[in-house]
Amino acid sequence: MTTAIVTGCSRPTGFGQLISKTLARAGFDVFSTMRNAERGEDLAKWGFQEGLSLTVLEHDVTQPVQNRRVIEKAVQATNRLDVVVNNVGMSSFGALEALHNDHLRHVMETNFFAAVDLTRAALPVMRSQGGGRILFVTSMAGATGIPGESIYCASKFALEGLAEALAMETARFGISVSTIRPAFFNTGMSAHNTDASGFFERGTVYDAFNERVVSSTSEGELSGEDPQLVADTVLEAATASEPKLRYYPGEGAPQIQQARSSMSDEEWRGYVMNELGMSDWLQQQRLER
Ligand SMILES: NC(=O)c1ccc[n+]([C@@H]2O[C@H](COP(=O)([O-])OP(=O)(O)OC[C@H]3O[C@@H](n4cnc5c(N)ncnc54)[C@H](OP(=O)(O)O)[C@@H]3O)[C@@H](O)[C@H]2O)c1
């Protein structure tokens, strides 16, 4: 058996639970973590009924003590730690100028520093057992900027850069590092955040823009691909004999990656604004100036 920790498993439609189930079905001892363990009761029940090894643990990834406790529990129970799936993430919407300062920091803490801390806590265990895999669920927002999601993009770009560098540091210890870069998947993540009142200030020049961003991102996710594709990709990264640095699940992510690499920065900017239906907003702002 191999042991995997998966973070951010609170929601039945989210990647975390699907990844947990997929890894458990593949024979992993899975530790599914979430801030409120009561929300994992159905998941734990499912694992028990299926006769699989799936344990739910309470875990706020922004708490370093809890990151270490979760690793200790997994290692105590199974004597191993083979895979860590850094899946936790929060959405962010709003033009940078209008974002609340505490929101900026909250996003970076949740999406970036928490994964850094959990990874740093896992590395000594993996090193001493002679190998392991660190996976980060990033986003295509970690490959290209999206207007109105600058801090979310910054957090995902940061993870991408970290992962690329870390992979070279840890290869000699048999520890691989991979990122999974989803585009739009129907997990309901952004729909949960349509009340973005805590994110940005209202009554600014960005109001119409911010509303457009919130609705277009939520719509994109609602009409997005099947989240199981992401779970299957995580399984691939967790089990491949030669894991890749980057994985592009489904159809949207490879298409975006291909389009981005075929365009200049200037062409890409026009393309993105058009795709998001923001060209008219840009035009209107120019006229109002
Ligand atoms: N859905 C997409 O289209 C898409 C696209 C690209 C990338 N992603 C990435 O995929 C990952 C999973 O997202 P999802 O779409 O599956 O949505 P999700 O179900 O909302 O997943 C986010 C998870 O993170 C948890 N979380 C937030 N802050 C936490 C903290 N401090 N400690 C522990 N858990 C915390 C949430 O728990 P609570 O319920 O307690 O808040 C939730 O379980 C995220 O990293 C996201 O950025 C998603």
PDBQT file of the ligand as one rigid body, heavy atoms in Angstrom, charges set to zero:
ROOT
HETATM    1  N1  LIG A 301     -13.019  24.296 -10.242  1.00  0.00    +0.000 N 
HETATM    2  C1  LIG A 301     -12.212  24.749 -11.165  1.00  0.00    +0.000 C 
HETATM    3  O1  LIG A 301     -12.615  24.992 -12.312  1.00  0.00    +0.000 OA
HETATM    4  C2  LIG A 301     -10.751  24.951 -10.849  1.00  0.00    +0.000 A 
HETATM    5  C3  LIG A 301      -9.918  25.387 -11.892  1.00  0.00    +0.000 A 
HETATM    6  C4  LIG A 301      -8.571  25.552 -11.649  1.00  0.00    +0.000 A 
HETATM    7  C5  LIG A 301      -8.050  25.281 -10.410  1.00  0.00    +0.000 A 
HETATM    8  N2  LIG A 301      -8.861  24.887  -9.381  1.00  0.00    +0.000 N 
HETATM    9  C6  LIG A 301      -8.244  24.600  -8.093  1.00  0.00    +0.000 C 
HETATM   10  O2  LIG A 301      -8.656  23.332  -7.642  1.00  0.00    +0.000 OA
HETATM   11  C7  LIG A 301      -8.556  23.276  -6.213  1.00  0.00    +0.000 C 
HETATM   12  C8  LIG A 301      -9.834  22.684  -5.651  1.00  0.00    +0.000 C 
HETATM   13  O3  LIG A 301     -10.907  23.517  -6.019  1.00  0.00    +0.000 OA
HETATM   14  P1  LIG A 301     -12.400  22.986  -6.289  1.00  0.00    +0.000 P 
HETATM   15  O4  LIG A 301     -12.820  23.573  -7.585  1.00  0.00    +0.000 OA
HETATM   16  O5  LIG A 301     -12.466  21.537  -6.071  1.00  0.00    +0.000 OA
HETATM   17  O6  LIG A 301     -13.255  23.788  -5.195  1.00  0.00    +0.000 OA
HETATM   18  P2  LIG A 301     -13.535  23.476  -3.638  1.00  0.00    +0.000 P 
HETATM   19  O7  LIG A 301     -14.263  22.221  -3.473  1.00  0.00    +0.000 OA
HETATM   20  O8  LIG A 301     -14.152  24.736  -3.108  1.00  0.00    +0.000 OA
HETATM   21  O9  LIG A 301     -12.082  23.263  -3.061  1.00  0.00    +0.000 OA
HETATM   22  C9  LIG A 301     -11.407  24.145  -2.261  1.00  0.00    +0.000 C 
HETATM   23  C10 LIG A 301     -11.199  23.465  -0.927  1.00  0.00    +0.000 C 
HETATM   24  O10 LIG A 301     -10.230  24.208  -0.187  1.00  0.00    +0.000 OA
HETATM   25  C11 LIG A 301     -10.701  24.214   1.136  1.00  0.00    +0.000 C 
HETATM   26  N3  LIG A 301     -10.047  25.234   1.950  1.00  0.00    +0.000 N 
HETATM   27  C12 LIG A 301     -10.025  26.570   1.763  1.00  0.00    +0.000 A 
HETATM   28  N4  LIG A 301      -9.279  27.143   2.718  1.00  0.00    +0.000 NA
HETATM   29  C13 LIG A 301      -8.829  26.140   3.527  1.00  0.00    +0.000 A 
HETATM   30  C14 LIG A 301      -8.012  26.072   4.667  1.00  0.00    +0.000 A 
HETATM   31  N5  LIG A 301      -7.478  27.177   5.223  1.00  0.00    +0.000 N 
HETATM   32  N6  LIG A 301      -7.738  24.864   5.228  1.00  0.00    +0.000 NA
HETATM   33  C15 LIG A 301      -8.267  23.735   4.701  1.00  0.00    +0.000 A 
HETATM   34  N7  LIG A 301      -9.068  23.731   3.631  1.00  0.00    +0.000 NA
HETATM   35  C16 LIG A 301      -9.324  24.918   3.034  1.00  0.00    +0.000 A 
HETATM   36  C17 LIG A 301     -12.190  24.397   1.018  1.00  0.00    +0.000 C 
HETATM   37  O11 LIG A 301     -12.783  24.079   2.245  1.00  0.00    +0.000 OA
HETATM   38  P3  LIG A 301     -13.995  24.921   2.898  1.00  0.00    +0.000 P 
HETATM   39  O12 LIG A 301     -15.240  24.283   2.357  1.00  0.00    +0.000 OA
HETATM   40  O13 LIG A 301     -13.793  24.714   4.368  1.00  0.00    +0.000 OA
HETATM   41  O14 LIG A 301     -13.833  26.347   2.466  1.00  0.00    +0.000 OA
HETATM   42  C18 LIG A 301     -12.467  23.387  -0.080  1.00  0.00    +0.000 C 
HETATM   43  O15 LIG A 301     -12.556  22.091   0.458  1.00  0.00    +0.000 OA
HETATM   44  C19 LIG A 301      -8.251  24.697  -5.752  1.00  0.00    +0.000 C 
HETATM   45  O16 LIG A 301      -6.876  24.817  -5.491  1.00  0.00    +0.000 OA
HETATM   46  C20 LIG A 301      -8.634  25.539  -6.975  1.00  0.00    +0.000 C 
HETATM   47  O17 LIG A 301      -7.909  26.756  -7.021  1.00  0.00    +0.000 OA
HETATM   48  C21 LIG A 301     -10.217  24.727  -9.582  1.00  0.00    +0.000 A 
ENDROOT
TORSDOF 0
